Amino acid sequence: MMVSVMHVDDRRELEELDLRLRVLLPETYQDSYEKLEPVAMGSAGLKYGPDGRVAWDQIWQTFCDLAMAGGPPHKGRLLEPGSRDAIDAEPARYEEVVDEICRGITLASELPAQASERPGWVSVDCYSETMASWLLRAIVMENVAARSHGRELRLPAAPHFALDKEIKNVITVIAKTTHYWMGHMSRAQKSAIADLFAKMSASSPLIEPAYDDGPAHRSFSGGGWRDIPCLSVKAAVWMMRAMVANNVLSRREETTLFVPKNPVSDPNGVIVARTVMSVHRLAAIRELA
Protein backbone atom coordinates (compact mmCIF):
# COMPACT_ATOMS: atom_id res chain seq x y z
CA MET A 1 0.00 0.00 0.00
CA MET A 2 2.81 2.40 0.91
CA VAL A 3 4.57 1.72 -2.41
CA SER A 4 1.44 2.71 -4.33
CA VAL A 5 1.06 5.96 -2.37
CA MET A 6 4.72 6.85 -2.90
CA HIS A 7 4.39 6.09 -6.60
CA VAL A 8 1.46 8.47 -6.92
CA ASP A 9 3.27 11.18 -4.95
CA ASP A 10 6.40 10.80 -7.04
CA ARG A 11 4.40 11.08 -10.24
CA ARG A 12 2.73 14.24 -8.98
CA GLU A 13 6.08 15.76 -8.05
CA LEU A 14 7.47 15.01 -11.50
CA GLU A 15 4.38 16.47 -13.14
CA GLU A 16 4.67 19.62 -11.01
CA LEU A 17 8.35 19.91 -11.91
CA ASP A 18 7.58 19.58 -15.61
CA LEU A 19 4.85 22.21 -15.30
CA ARG A 20 7.24 24.66 -13.63
CA LEU A 21 9.91 24.10 -16.26
CA ARG A 22 7.41 24.70 -19.05
CA VAL A 23 6.54 28.01 -17.39
CA LEU A 24 10.21 29.01 -17.00
CA LEU A 25 11.51 27.95 -20.42
CA PRO A 26 10.95 29.85 -23.67
CA GLU A 27 8.29 28.19 -25.81
CA THR A 28 10.81 26.79 -28.30
CA TYR A 29 12.21 24.53 -25.54
CA GLN A 30 9.04 23.44 -23.77
CA ASP A 31 8.71 20.15 -25.66
CA SER A 32 12.39 19.53 -26.33
CA TYR A 33 14.36 20.35 -23.18
CA GLU A 34 14.64 16.70 -22.13
CA LYS A 35 16.35 15.83 -25.45
CA LEU A 36 18.63 18.87 -25.86
CA GLU A 37 22.37 18.19 -25.94
CA PRO A 38 24.85 20.74 -24.52
CA VAL A 39 26.71 21.31 -27.78
CA ALA A 40 28.53 24.64 -28.07
CA MET A 41 28.59 26.87 -31.16
CA GLY A 42 31.70 28.62 -32.38
CA SER A 43 32.60 31.79 -30.53
CA ALA A 44 31.79 35.04 -32.33
CA GLY A 45 34.78 37.28 -32.97
CA LEU A 46 34.94 40.93 -31.98
CA LYS A 47 33.91 43.57 -34.50
CA TYR A 48 35.07 47.17 -34.32
CA GLY A 49 33.33 50.39 -35.32
CA PRO A 50 34.83 53.42 -37.06
CA ASP A 51 35.84 54.81 -33.67
CA GLY A 52 38.03 51.77 -33.00
CA ARG A 53 35.82 50.51 -30.18
CA VAL A 54 34.05 47.14 -30.11
CA ALA A 55 30.67 47.26 -31.84
CA TRP A 56 28.89 45.11 -29.27
CA ASP A 57 25.55 45.44 -31.06
CA GLN A 58 26.87 43.90 -34.29
CA ILE A 59 28.58 40.70 -33.12
CA TRP A 60 25.85 38.10 -32.73
CA GLN A 61 23.44 36.76 -35.35
CA THR A 62 22.33 33.90 -33.12
CA PHE A 63 23.10 32.36 -29.73
CA CYS A 64 23.77 28.93 -28.24
CA ASP A 65 20.85 27.24 -26.50
CA LEU A 66 20.21 28.40 -22.96
CA ALA A 67 21.97 26.41 -20.25
CA MET A 68 18.59 26.51 -18.49
CA ALA A 69 17.18 24.47 -21.38
CA GLY A 70 20.09 22.01 -21.41
CA GLY A 71 22.46 23.89 -23.71
CA PRO A 72 26.16 24.38 -22.93
CA PRO A 73 26.88 26.89 -20.15
CA HIS A 74 28.57 30.00 -21.52
CA LYS A 75 31.50 29.57 -19.12
CA GLY A 76 33.16 26.30 -18.19
CA ARG A 77 34.02 27.70 -14.76
CA LEU A 78 32.29 30.32 -12.66
CA LEU A 79 33.09 33.95 -13.55
CA GLU A 80 33.07 35.89 -10.27
CA PRO A 81 33.21 39.54 -9.17
CA GLY A 82 36.59 41.06 -8.37
CA SER A 83 37.83 41.23 -4.79
CA ARG A 84 38.05 44.54 -2.93
CA ASP A 85 41.83 44.15 -2.63
CA ALA A 86 42.21 43.64 -6.39
CA ILE A 87 39.97 46.63 -7.15
CA ASP A 88 41.85 48.88 -4.71
CA ALA A 89 45.15 47.83 -6.28
CA GLU A 90 44.07 48.87 -9.81
CA PRO A 91 41.27 51.45 -9.53
CA ALA A 92 41.88 53.03 -12.94
CA ARG A 93 41.86 49.69 -14.74
CA TYR A 94 38.75 48.63 -12.81
CA GLU A 95 36.95 51.79 -13.93
CA GLU A 96 37.91 51.07 -17.56
CA VAL A 97 36.51 47.53 -17.29
CA VAL A 98 33.26 48.71 -15.71
CA ASP A 99 32.81 51.45 -18.35
CA GLU A 100 33.32 48.98 -21.22
CA ILE A 101 31.02 46.34 -19.72
CA CYS A 102 28.29 48.93 -19.21
CA ARG A 103 28.72 50.30 -22.73
CA GLY A 104 28.57 46.80 -24.16
CA ILE A 105 25.50 45.79 -22.13
CA THR A 106 23.57 48.83 -23.31
CA LEU A 107 24.56 48.30 -26.95
CA ALA A 108 23.89 44.54 -26.95
CA SER A 109 20.73 44.40 -24.82
CA GLU A 110 19.42 47.99 -24.89
CA LEU A 111 19.28 47.89 -21.08
CA PRO A 112 20.75 50.82 -19.11
CA ALA A 113 23.86 49.82 -17.17
CA GLN A 114 26.13 51.66 -14.79
CA ALA A 115 28.72 51.06 -12.09
CA SER A 116 27.21 49.48 -8.99
CA GLU A 117 27.72 50.94 -5.55
CA ARG A 118 28.81 47.42 -4.63
CA PRO A 119 32.48 46.80 -5.51
CA GLY A 120 32.95 44.06 -8.09
CA TRP A 121 29.59 44.50 -9.79
CA VAL A 122 27.88 46.50 -12.53
CA SER A 123 24.20 47.36 -12.23
CA VAL A 124 21.69 46.68 -15.03
CA ASP A 125 18.19 48.20 -15.05
CA CYS A 126 15.64 45.60 -16.17
CA TYR A 127 12.10 46.31 -17.35
CA SER A 128 10.53 44.50 -14.41
CA GLU A 129 11.37 42.64 -11.21
CA THR A 130 10.26 39.42 -12.89
CA MET A 131 12.70 39.98 -15.75
CA ALA A 132 15.57 40.59 -13.34
CA SER A 133 14.67 37.47 -11.35
CA TRP A 134 14.47 35.29 -14.47
CA LEU A 135 17.73 36.66 -15.89
CA LEU A 136 19.41 35.99 -12.53
CA ARG A 137 18.51 32.31 -12.69
CA ALA A 138 19.35 31.95 -16.37
CA ILE A 139 22.72 33.73 -16.08
CA VAL A 140 23.90 31.80 -13.03
CA MET A 141 23.19 28.58 -14.95
CA GLU A 142 25.55 29.96 -17.62
CA ASN A 143 28.30 30.01 -14.93
CA VAL A 144 28.42 33.80 -14.59
CA ALA A 145 27.82 35.24 -11.13
CA ALA A 146 24.75 37.44 -10.80
CA ARG A 147 22.53 39.04 -8.18
CA SER A 148 19.20 40.81 -8.35
CA HIS A 149 17.20 43.16 -6.19
CA GLY A 150 13.92 44.51 -7.48
CA ARG A 151 14.49 45.56 -11.09
CA GLU A 152 18.26 45.73 -10.62
CA LEU A 153 20.46 42.93 -11.95
CA ARG A 154 24.14 42.86 -10.97
CA LEU A 155 26.85 41.28 -13.09
CA PRO A 156 30.54 40.81 -12.22
CA ALA A 157 33.48 43.09 -12.97
CA ALA A 158 37.16 42.93 -12.00
CA PRO A 159 40.34 44.77 -13.02
CA HIS A 160 41.85 41.61 -14.56
CA PHE A 161 38.96 41.18 -17.02
CA ALA A 162 40.26 41.22 -20.62
CA LEU A 163 38.30 42.71 -23.53
CA ASP A 164 38.12 39.52 -25.62
CA LYS A 165 37.59 37.20 -22.64
CA GLU A 166 35.81 38.14 -19.40
CA ILE A 167 34.40 41.48 -20.60
CA LYS A 168 33.02 39.73 -23.66
CA ASN A 169 31.72 36.89 -21.45
CA VAL A 170 29.63 39.25 -19.32
CA ILE A 171 28.23 41.13 -22.31
CA THR A 172 27.50 37.94 -24.23
CA VAL A 173 25.60 36.33 -21.37
CA ILE A 174 23.30 39.33 -20.84
CA ALA A 175 22.79 39.67 -24.61
CA LYS A 176 21.95 35.96 -24.87
CA THR A 177 19.51 35.78 -21.97
CA THR A 178 17.85 39.10 -22.82
CA HIS A 179 17.42 37.85 -26.40
CA TYR A 180 15.43 34.86 -25.18
CA TRP A 181 13.42 36.89 -22.64
CA MET A 182 12.46 39.64 -25.06
CA GLY A 183 12.16 37.67 -28.29
CA HIS A 184 10.91 34.22 -27.31
CA MET A 185 8.51 34.74 -24.41
CA SER A 186 5.00 36.15 -24.56
CA ARG A 187 3.48 38.63 -22.14
CA ALA A 188 1.20 35.84 -20.84
CA GLN A 189 4.19 33.61 -20.12
CA LYS A 190 6.02 36.41 -18.31
CA SER A 191 2.93 36.88 -16.15
CA ALA A 192 2.91 33.13 -15.43
CA ILE A 193 6.59 33.33 -14.45
CA ALA A 194 5.79 36.16 -12.01
CA ASP A 195 3.04 34.02 -10.47
CA LEU A 196 5.40 31.04 -10.19
CA PHE A 197 8.11 33.12 -8.50
CA ALA A 198 5.54 34.42 -6.01
CA LYS A 199 4.29 30.88 -5.33
CA MET A 200 7.81 29.54 -4.76
CA SER A 201 8.79 32.47 -2.54
CA ALA A 202 5.71 31.90 -0.40
CA SER A 203 7.03 28.40 0.38
CA SER A 204 10.73 29.21 0.65
CA PRO A 205 13.01 32.19 -0.09
CA LEU A 206 15.24 32.04 -3.15
CA ILE A 207 18.50 30.49 -1.97
CA GLU A 208 21.55 32.00 -3.65
CA PRO A 209 25.25 31.95 -2.73
CA ALA A 210 26.41 34.38 -0.08
CA TYR A 211 28.62 37.21 -1.29
CA ASP A 212 30.29 39.61 1.10
CA ASP A 213 30.04 42.89 -0.81
CA GLY A 214 30.24 45.26 2.13
CA PRO A 215 33.27 47.40 3.11
CA ALA A 216 35.47 44.31 3.54
CA HIS A 217 34.34 42.82 0.24
CA ARG A 218 36.28 39.86 -1.06
CA SER A 219 35.70 37.22 -3.69
CA PHE A 220 34.57 33.88 -2.35
CA SER A 221 36.44 32.07 -5.16
CA GLY A 222 33.67 29.54 -5.38
CA GLY A 223 33.31 29.38 -1.59
CA GLY A 224 29.63 30.29 -1.80
CA TRP A 225 28.91 26.97 -3.54
CA ARG A 226 28.86 23.32 -2.56
CA ASP A 227 29.79 20.76 -5.22
CA ILE A 228 27.85 17.53 -5.79
CA PRO A 229 29.25 14.92 -8.21
CA CYS A 230 26.71 13.45 -10.64
CA LEU A 231 26.84 10.29 -12.74
CA SER A 232 26.69 12.12 -16.07
CA VAL A 233 26.27 15.48 -17.78
CA LYS A 234 22.62 14.62 -18.39
CA ALA A 235 22.06 13.95 -14.69
CA ALA A 236 23.80 17.22 -13.71
CA VAL A 237 21.69 19.21 -16.20
CA TRP A 238 18.46 17.57 -15.02
CA MET A 239 19.19 18.18 -11.34
CA MET A 240 20.36 21.77 -11.99
CA ARG A 241 17.05 22.64 -13.65
CA ALA A 242 15.06 20.86 -10.96
CA MET A 243 16.87 22.81 -8.21
CA VAL A 244 16.10 26.12 -9.88
CA ALA A 245 12.46 25.09 -10.32
CA ASN A 246 12.43 24.64 -6.54
CA ASN A 247 13.77 28.16 -5.86
CA VAL A 248 17.42 27.19 -5.29
CA LEU A 249 20.00 28.74 -7.62
CA SER A 250 22.15 26.09 -9.22
CA ARG A 251 24.73 25.60 -11.95
CA ARG A 252 27.00 22.88 -13.26
CA GLU A 253 30.56 22.37 -14.43
CA GLU A 254 30.73 19.21 -16.56
CA THR A 255 29.26 16.43 -14.37
CA THR A 256 29.42 18.42 -11.13
CA LEU A 257 26.32 20.14 -9.76
CA PHE A 258 26.86 23.27 -7.65
CA VAL A 259 24.33 24.42 -5.06
CA PRO A 260 24.55 27.56 -2.91
CA LYS A 261 25.68 28.03 0.66
CA ASN A 262 24.02 30.94 2.44
CA PRO A 263 24.07 31.15 6.26
CA VAL A 264 21.51 33.98 6.26
CA SER A 265 18.70 32.66 4.03
CA ASP A 266 19.46 28.98 4.70
CA PRO A 267 21.10 28.50 8.13
CA ASN A 268 22.94 25.17 8.31
CA GLY A 269 21.99 24.49 4.68
CA VAL A 270 18.74 22.78 5.65
CA ILE A 271 16.64 24.03 2.71
CA VAL A 272 19.31 23.21 0.13
CA ALA A 273 19.99 19.76 1.60
CA ARG A 274 16.29 18.91 1.65
CA THR A 275 15.88 20.08 -1.94
CA VAL A 276 18.94 18.15 -3.14
CA MET A 277 17.62 14.95 -1.56
CA SER A 278 14.20 15.43 -3.13
CA VAL A 279 15.62 16.21 -6.56
CA HIS A 280 18.08 13.30 -6.37
CA ARG A 281 15.21 10.94 -5.52
CA LEU A 282 13.26 12.13 -8.55
CA ALA A 283 16.37 11.83 -10.73
CA ALA A 284 16.76 8.22 -9.55
CA ILE A 285 13.15 7.52 -10.51
CA ARG A 286 13.98 8.87 -13.96
CA GLU A 287 17.01 6.53 -13.92
CA LEU A 288 19.45 9.46 -14.08
CA ALA A 289 21.05 9.11 -10.65
Secondary structure, 3 states (H helix, E strand, C coil): CHHHHHHHHHHHHHHHHHHHHHHHCCHHHCCCCCCCCCCCCCCCCCCECCCCCECHHHCCCCCCCCHHHCCCCCCCCCECCCCHHHHHHCHHHHHHHHHHHHHHHHHHHCCCEEECCCCCEEEEECCCHHHHHHHHHHHHCCCECCEEECCEEEEECCCCCCHHHHHHHHHHHHHHHHHHHHHCCCHHHHHHHHHHHHHHHHHCCCECCCCCCCCCCCCCCCCCEEEEECCCHHHHHHHHHHHHCCCECCEEECCEEEEECCCCCCHHHHHHHHHHHHHHHHHHHCCCC
